[in-house]
Amino acid sequence: MLALRLLFIISALVIVLSFGLYFFTRKQKFLRFAWQVVRFVVVLLLVFGVLYLLERYVLIAWRVLV
């Protein structure tokens, strides 16, 4: 959980800095980079969510059956 929190803090800082750089320079590459970071974080959240559900429901149900 500490790694997830650290990832969220670092990614939020990167996104805010990218938007800030975009507003100062008006270069599209900073918006694209921020969007890539957002997509990466969302995919990582989905992966961790699926792993959490797998651990929570499937593995516990498997332990009950065996």
HUKA-V366603 format. One record per helix or strand. SS is the DSSP state (2 for helix, 1 for strand). FROM is the first residue (numbers start at 1). LEN is the number of residues. If there is no record, write none. Layout:
SS&FROM&LEN / SS&FROM&LEN
This chain:
2&2&24 / 2&28&38
